[in-house]
Amino acid sequence: MSSTLYGMNRSLPVLLLLVLFLSGCGNAPTPDAQQGKPVVYVEVERAKKAPIVATTSATGTITSKSEVKIIAQTEGKIVKLNVEEGDKVKKGEVLVKLDDSILAAQAAEAEANMEDARSVFERAGTLFNSKLISQQDYDQSKTRYNVAKARFKYQKALLDYTTITAPISGVITFRGVREGDIAVPRTVLLTVSDPTTLVIEVTVSELEIPKIKLGDAVKITVDAYPQCAFKGKVRRIFPASDPVTRLVKVEVELTERDERLFPGLFARAELTTSSKPDAVVLSNDAIVTSSTGQTTAFVVEDSLVFKRELTLGIKDGTRAEVLRGVKEGDKVVVVGQSALNDKMAVRITKERS
């Protein structure tokens, strides 16, 4: 009996080792099971190459590059007014006619005085050559003729001002008088704008000016047609910055003619500050920004996630260019980052297109 017990005692350590070995080989825990953490379910997108454009937005009012205010040069009753706001006119077309009866009479009188003075001056020339009058008499007749001639030119100019023609072809955008009104000198009667030369003057931060170039494409929208986008380009950058606001004026030219656009409309312009035709881009959902401003992303490889620090380039509002940290084709987490740490196990539930 003692020999039997002795044999059993010798076999117990071997049995215990065998049980422990079998239990270890038959149900090996995953890394997550060892840590007591479940697999995290995530959604991903692939980093891809695509064009990206960064813009800055500014607002302004549409005006005409070619706009002329027609101002009365002489006083008179308006006896004819052929146009109103919205009418199209051609250069040289008569727009306003003032009563010229008084000025016409004054011009005729001045012309008669001029002709009389001319005759006297011509006779004085003949007499002076014959030494029948003095140099002083000759000079006086010449002066009277010159004065009469200048007076006639002045009266003729006032008479000409009673007929007002269009200085350019365009559209009447303002009419400040009506037929029968008295035109007063230096008051604006009409404004003519050329609708083929529309521009928008906007202000941009001086920090963005180095990124803006003449001829850059500009996307333009107006509140009147919120669903439409119109094309423009940078025409001029003013060489001065406001010392208070630190803003610089930029003139944007509309490059396509559209009957819906006219001076006075409020407009928004998106100016290109940088662009790249084949950047590696990620959506903003894939980029995690810390309180210190550091940007990271979680890349999935073989059911594990790896935290990558990112260096970003151009941003367009919904996407960003990745200069370092992620390469084209990488699967990057867009949903579920808050539950992730480096080298955690994950399961992809959806890959965004």
Buried (B, 14 or more C-beta within 10 A) or exposed (E): EEEEEEEEEEEEEEEEEEEEEEEEEEEEEEEBEEEEBEEBEBBBBBBEBBEBBBBBEBEBEBBBBBBBEBBBBBBBBBBEBBBEEEBEBEEEBEBBBBBBEEBBEBBBEBBEBBBEBBEBBEEBBEBBEEEEBEEEEBEBBBEBBBEBBEBBBEBBEBBBBBEBEBBBBBBBBBBBBEEEEEBEEEEEBBBBBBBEBBBBBBBBEBEBBEBBEEEBBBBBBBEEEEEEEBEBBBBBBBEEBEEEEEBBBBBBBBBEEBEEBBBEBEBBBBBBBBBBEEBBBBBEBBBBEEEEEEBBBBBBEEEBBBBBEBEBBBBBEEBBBBEEBBEBEBBBBBBBBEEBEEEBBBEBEEEEE
